[in-house]
Amino acid sequence: MRLLDAVLRQGLPLEAALGNAAAALDRPDDRAFARAIAAETLRRLPDLDTLIDSSTAKRLPPDAKARFALRIALVQALALGTPPHAAISTVLPLMDGGPRKLVHGVFGTLMRKGATLPDPPALPQPVAKRWRKAWGDGTVEAARAAIGVPPPYDLTLKDAASTEHWARTLDGRSLLPGHVRIDRGIRIADLPGYSEGAWWVQDIAASLPARMIGAGRGRALDLCAAPGGKSMQLAAAGWEVTALDASASRIERLRENLARTGLVAAVVEGDVMTWQPEAAFDAVLLDAPCSATGIFRRHPDVLHRAHPRLIGDLAGQQAAMLGHAAECVAPGGTLVYSVCSLEPEEGEQVADRFAADRRFAREPIGADELPDGIVPGSAGRVRVLPGALAEAGGADGFFVARFRRIG
């Protein structure tokens, strides 16, 4: 209940809220189960609320404790396989001093009716409306299908020449060189190649921005770099990498990932908007902080936290960051801008405004640079929408644009 409150009322990311909300749980499996209940509740929240509203004479307020308790009980019984008597008995103590009879009665009524949750789940109405306007009905339906199925794991390989070896060793399949996709349900740290740093987990869409820079022997700057997937891609491709991030805790993860893989980057703690390099770079990658609505398959909480005002504020920050990133690019150098967002305000519109900078020219991304099933748009940019690579397990939502400094 504390986790759901943190996301739905305080607007915190689920993972960021977990530490405080689950502080009293000593066992890792208890913490994991609490997170699983909260995540599945957020994944199916509109459908859970529809069930609750169908069995109450008076609609419960959205923030009512009874509604939270019923969501938690119902998602366990209808989606997580918890026996109904266990699901209700563990939430009733939350209602001490509150409407226990109401919660027990509504839950019992729904169980006797044989209530079920729809497949695929419904998207939150504001999100569905926003994406329908931006991308059409097909994308909304594809997003519903995507959120209902746990995504596979994508691995980026340190050595692209070993793709066939690792696909065979890990019983996976490759969608492009340097990539292997494996099924979920496997403990990553136990897999061959993990401890020696032969690969790292990175959604295939998230691997595209660094791929758009390609191999090189010059100096590359990765802005907002932690936890380091793109920095490691650039280092593995031959670049001399500087990785900048403002978060000390995230930088620690970046250092750990570099150490595990044996890849080298100069790690700098600093703010994109104030940090000044000693010299310009041949390639600069800005994967900007964003609403992260593109990663809704793995983090359904983003659908309940991203709202128009937040998206607008982030778009302004992204435009400012892109302008500063441009100052770090040497003449003739490459600048790649990306966001893991499905909002055009954060992707296309930021890139369109930046395209007015006469020092830079758009450098179209070619179909031969992308996996089959993902194609560049008419402006040579990449927009990965729900439904992309669906038959192969899907991909996160992403936007990527590439520019060349000409002046």
C-alpha positions in Angstrom: 0.0 0.0 0.0 2.9 2.4 0.7 4.4 1.6 -2.7 1.1 2.3 -4.5 0.7 5.5 -2.5 4.2 6.6 -3.4 3.5 6.1 -7.1 -0.1 7.2 -7.4 -0.2 10.1 -5.0 3.4 11.3 -4.6 4.4 10.6 -8.2 7.6 8.7 -7.3 9.0 5.9 -9.5 8.2 2.4 -8.1 11.9 1.4 -7.8 12.8 4.7 -6.1 10.0 4.2 -3.5 10.9 0.5 -2.8 13.6 1.2 -0.3 11.5 3.2 2.2 8.2 1.4 1.6 9.7 -2.0 2.1 12.2 -1.0 4.9 10.5 -3.3 7.4 10.9 -6.4 5.2 14.1 -8.3 6.0 13.6 -11.1 3.5 14.5 -10.5 -0.1 11.6 -12.7 -1.3 9.1 -10.7 0.7 10.5 -7.4 -0.8 10.3 -9.0 -4.3 6.7 -10.1 -3.7 5.6 -6.7 -2.4 7.2 -5.1 -5.5 5.4 -7.7 -7.8 2.0 -7.0 -6.2 2.5 -3.2 -6.6 3.8 -3.5 -10.2 1.0 -5.8 -11.3 -1.6 -3.5 -9.6 -0.2 -0.6 -11.7 -0.2 -2.7 -14.8 -3.9 -3.5 -14.4 -5.1 -0.5 -12.5 -8.0 0.6 -14.8 -9.4 -2.9 -15.0 -9.1 -3.4 -11.2 -11.0 -0.2 -10.7 -13.7 -1.2 -13.1 -14.3 -4.4 -11.2 -14.4 -2.5 -7.9 -16.8 0.1 -9.2 -19.1 -2.6 -10.5 -19.7 -3.9 -7.0 -20.0 -0.8 -4.9 -23.3 1.1 -4.5 -21.3 4.4 -4.2 -18.1 4.9 -6.0 -15.1 4.9 -3.7 -12.8 8.0 -4.0 -9.6 7.2 -6.1 -7.4 7.7 -3.0 -9.7 5.8 -0.6 -7.8 3.2 1.5 -10.6 0.7 0.8 -9.9 1.0 -2.9 -6.2 0.5 -2.4 -6.9 -2.6 -0.3 -9.3 -4.1 -2.8 -6.8 -3.5 -5.7 -4.1 -5.4 -3.7 -6.4 -8.3 -2.9 -7.9 -8.6 -6.3 -4.6 -8.5 -8.2 -3.2 -11.3 -6.1 -6.3 -13.5 -6.6 -6.9 -12.7 -10.3 -3.4 -12.2 -11.7 -0.7 -13.6 -9.3 -2.3 -16.9 -8.4 -2.7 -16.2 -4.7 -5.6 -18.2 -3.1 -8.5 -15.8 -2.5 -8.7 -16.5 1.2 -5.0 -15.6 1.6 -5.4 -12.5 -0.6 -8.2 -11.1 1.5 -6.9 -12.1 4.9 -3.7 -10.3 4.3 -5.3 -7.0 3.3 -8.0 -6.8 5.9 -5.6 -5.8 8.7 -4.9 -2.7 6.6 -8.5 -1.7 7.3 -8.4 -1.7 11.1 -10.5 1.2 12.1 -11.9 1.4 8.6 -14.6 -0.3 6.4 -13.4 -3.9 6.8 -16.9 -5.2 6.0 -17.1 -3.2 2.8 -13.7 -4.6 1.6 -14.6 -8.1 2.6 -18.0 -7.9 1.0 -16.9 -6.4 -2.3 -14.1 -9.0 -2.6 -16.4 -11.9 -1.8 -19.0 -10.7 -4.3 -16.5 -10.5 -7.1 -15.0 -13.9 -6.3 -18.5 -15.5 -6.3 -19.3 -13.9 -9.6 -16.2 -15.5 -11.1 -14.6 -12.1 -11.9 -11.7 -12.0 -14.3 -9.3 -9.4 -15.6 -9.4 -8.7 -19.3 -6.5 -9.7 -21.6 -4.9 -7.5 -22.8 -5.2 -5.0 -20.0 -6.6 -1.5 -20.6 -4.3 1.5 -20.6 -5.1 4.4 -18.3 -7.6 6.6 -20.2 -5.4 9.8 -20.4 -2.5 7.7 -21.8 -4.7 6.0 -24.4 -6.2 9.3 -25.5 -2.8 10.9 -25.8 -1.2 8.1 -27.7 -4.3 7.7 -30.0 -4.0 11.3 -30.9 -0.3 11.1 -31.6 0.0 7.6 -33.2 -3.4 6.2 -33.9 -5.6 3.3 -32.7 -3.2 0.7 -33.9 -0.5 1.9 -31.5 -2.9 2.0 -28.6 -3.9 -1.6 -29.2 -0.3 -2.7 -29.7 0.6 -1.0 -26.4 -2.2 -2.9 -24.6 -0.9 -6.2 -26.0 2.7 -5.2 -25.0 1.9 -4.3 -21.4 0.1 -7.7 -20.9 3.2 -9.8 -21.7 6.5 -9.7 -19.8 9.2 -8.6 -22.2 12.2 -10.8 -23.0 15.8 -9.9 -22.0 18.0 -8.2 -24.6 21.7 -8.5 -24.3 24.3 -6.3 -25.9 27.6 -8.1 -26.7 31.0 -6.6 -26.1 32.3 -8.3 -29.2 29.8 -8.3 -32.1 31.8 -10.9 -33.9 30.8 -13.4 -31.2 27.1 -13.0 -31.9 26.5 -16.6 -33.2 28.5 -18.1 -30.3 26.5 -16.3 -27.6 23.1 -16.9 -29.3 23.9 -20.6 -29.3 25.4 -20.7 -25.8 22.5 -18.7 -24.2 19.8 -20.5 -26.2 18.7 -17.1 -27.6 18.3 -15.5 -31.0 19.9 -12.5 -32.5 18.0 -9.6 -34.2 21.2 -7.9 -35.4 25.0 -8.2 -34.9 26.1 -7.7 -31.3 22.6 -8.6 -29.9 21.0 -11.7 -28.3 17.5 -12.0 -27.0 16.6 -14.6 -24.4 13.5 -15.5 -22.5 12.6 -14.1 -19.0 12.6 -16.2 -15.9 16.4 -16.7 -15.9 18.7 -15.3 -13.2 20.9 -13.1 -15.3 24.0 -13.3 -13.0 24.0 -17.1 -13.3 24.2 -17.1 -17.1 27.5 -17.9 -19.0 29.4 -14.8 -20.0 28.0 -12.5 -17.2 30.8 -12.7 -14.7 33.4 -12.3 -17.4 31.6 -9.3 -18.8 30.9 -10.6 -22.3 27.5 -8.8 -22.4 25.1 -6.6 -20.5 21.3 -6.3 -20.4 20.0 -3.5 -22.6 16.7 -3.4 -24.5 17.3 -3.5 -28.3 15.7 -0.1 -28.7 18.0 1.4 -26.0 21.0 0.1 -28.0 20.1 2.0 -31.1 21.4 5.5 -30.2 25.0 4.3 -29.7 24.8 2.2 -32.8 23.9 5.3 -34.7 27.4 6.7 -33.8 29.0 3.5 -35.0 32.7 2.4 -34.7 35.4 5.0 -34.3 38.8 5.9 -33.0 38.2 9.4 -31.8 36.8 10.9 -28.6 33.1 10.3 -27.7 31.0 11.9 -25.0 28.1 10.1 -23.4 25.9 12.6 -21.5 23.5 11.3 -18.8 25.5 8.1 -19.1 24.6 6.0 -16.1 24.2 3.1 -15.7 26.5 2.8 -18.6 25.0 0.7 -21.4 25.7 3.2 -24.1 29.1 4.1 -22.8 30.1 0.5 -22.9 28.8 0.2 -26.5 30.9 3.2 -27.5 34.0 1.9 -25.7 33.5 -1.6 -27.3 33.2 0.2 -30.7 36.7 1.7 -30.3 35.9 5.2 -29.0 37.8 7.0 -26.2 34.8 7.6 -24.0 34.0 10.2 -21.4 30.9 9.3 -19.5 29.1 12.2 -17.6 26.3 11.8 -15.1 25.0 14.0 -12.3 24.0 11.1 -9.9 26.7 9.7 -7.6 24.7 6.5 -6.9 24.1 5.9 -10.6 27.8 6.6 -11.4 28.7 3.9 -8.9 26.6 1.4 -11.0 28.4 2.7 -14.1 31.8 2.0 -12.6 30.7 -1.5 -11.5 29.5 -2.2 -15.1 32.7 -1.0 -16.6 34.7 -3.1 -14.2 32.7 -6.2 -14.9 33.1 -5.8 -18.7 36.7 -4.7 -18.6 35.8 -1.7 -20.8 37.3 1.7 -20.2 35.7 5.2 -19.9 36.6 8.4 -18.1 33.8 8.8 -15.6 32.8 12.3 -14.6 30.2 13.4 -12.1 28.7 16.6 -13.3 25.6 18.5 -14.6 25.1 18.5 -18.4 24.1 22.2 -18.2 27.2 23.4 -16.4 30.0 21.0 -17.3 32.5 22.3 -19.7 34.9 20.0 -21.6 38.5 21.0 -22.2 38.1 20.2 -25.9 35.3 19.3 -28.3 34.4 15.7 -29.1 34.1 13.8 -32.4 30.9 12.2 -31.2 28.3 13.3 -28.6 25.4 11.2 -27.4 22.6 12.7 -25.4 20.1 10.1 -24.2 18.1 12.7 -22.2 16.1 12.3 -19.0 12.5 12.0 -20.0 9.0 10.8 -19.0 10.2 7.2 -19.8 6.8 6.3 -21.1 8.5 4.1 -23.7 9.6 1.6 -21.0 6.0 1.0 -19.8 6.2 -2.8 -20.4 8.8 -3.2 -17.7 7.8 -0.2 -15.5 4.0 0.3 -15.7 4.3 3.0 -13.0 5.4 5.5 -15.7 1.9 5.4 -17.2 0.5 6.8 -13.9 3.2 9.4 -13.3 3.6 11.1 -16.7 1.1 13.8 -17.3 1.0 16.7 -19.8 2.6 19.3 -17.5 5.5 17.0 -16.6 6.0 16.1 -20.3 6.1 19.8 -21.2 8.6 20.6 -18.5 10.8 17.7 -19.5 10.7 18.8 -23.2 12.0 22.2 -22.2 14.8 20.6 -20.2 15.7 18.3 -23.1 15.9 21.2 -25.6 18.2 23.1 -23.3 20.4 20.0 -22.8 20.6 19.4 -26.5 21.7 22.9 -27.1 24.5 22.5 -24.6 25.4 19.1 -26.0 25.8 20.7 -29.4 28.5 23.0 -28.0 30.6 19.9 -27.2 30.7 18.7 -30.8 33.8 19.3 -32.9 33.3 20.5 -36.5 32.5 17.5 -38.7 31.4 15.5 -35.6 28.3 13.5 -34.9 25.5 14.4 -32.4 22.8 11.8 -31.5 19.7 12.8 -29.5 17.4 10.1 -28.0 14.7 9.6 -25.4 12.9 6.5 -24.2 9.6 8.4 -24.5 6.5 7.8 -26.6 5.6 11.5 -26.4 6.3 13.5 -29.6 6.8 16.6 -27.4 10.0 15.0 -26.1 11.2 13.4 -29.4 10.2 14.8 -32.7 9.4 18.3 -31.5 12.7 18.8 -29.6 14.6 17.5 -32.7 12.6 19.8 -35.0 13.4 22.9 -33.0 17.1 21.9 -32.9 17.2 21.4 -36.6 17.0 25.2 -37.0 20.6 25.4 -35.7 22.5 26.2 -38.9 25.7 24.7 -37.5 24.2 21.2 -37.8 22.6 19.2 -40.6 20.3 16.2 -40.2 22.2 13.0 -40.9 19.5 10.5 -41.9 19.6 7.0 -40.3 19.5 4.3 -42.9 17.4 1.1 -42.8 20.6 -0.9 -43.1 21.6 0.4 -39.6 18.5 -1.0 -37.9 17.1 -4.4 -37.1 14.4 -5.8 -39.5 11.1 -4.5 -38.3 12.3 -1.1 -37.3 12.4 1.5 -40.1 13.5 5.1 -40.2 10.8 7.8 -40.8 10.6 10.2 -43.7 13.0 12.6 -42.0 15.6 9.8 -41.4 14.9 9.6 -37.7 13.9 6.5 -35.8 10.6 6.3 -33.9 10.1 2.9 -32.2 6.4 2.5 -31.3 4.5 -0.3 -29.5 4.1 -3.1 -32.0 7.6 -2.9 -33.4 9.2 -6.4 -33.4 6.0 -7.7 -31.8 6.4 -11.2 -33.2 10.0 -11.4 -31.8 8.9 -10.1 -28.4 8.7 -6.4 -28.9 10.9 -3.4 -28.0 10.8 -0.4 -25.8 9.4 2.9 -27.2 12.3 5.2 -28.3 13.1 8.2 -30.5 16.5 8.7 -32.1 17.8 11.6 -34.3 21.3 12.1 -35.7 23.0 15.4 -36.7 26.4 16.3 -38.2 28.2 19.5 -37.3 28.9 21.4 -40.5 29.9 24.8 -39.1 
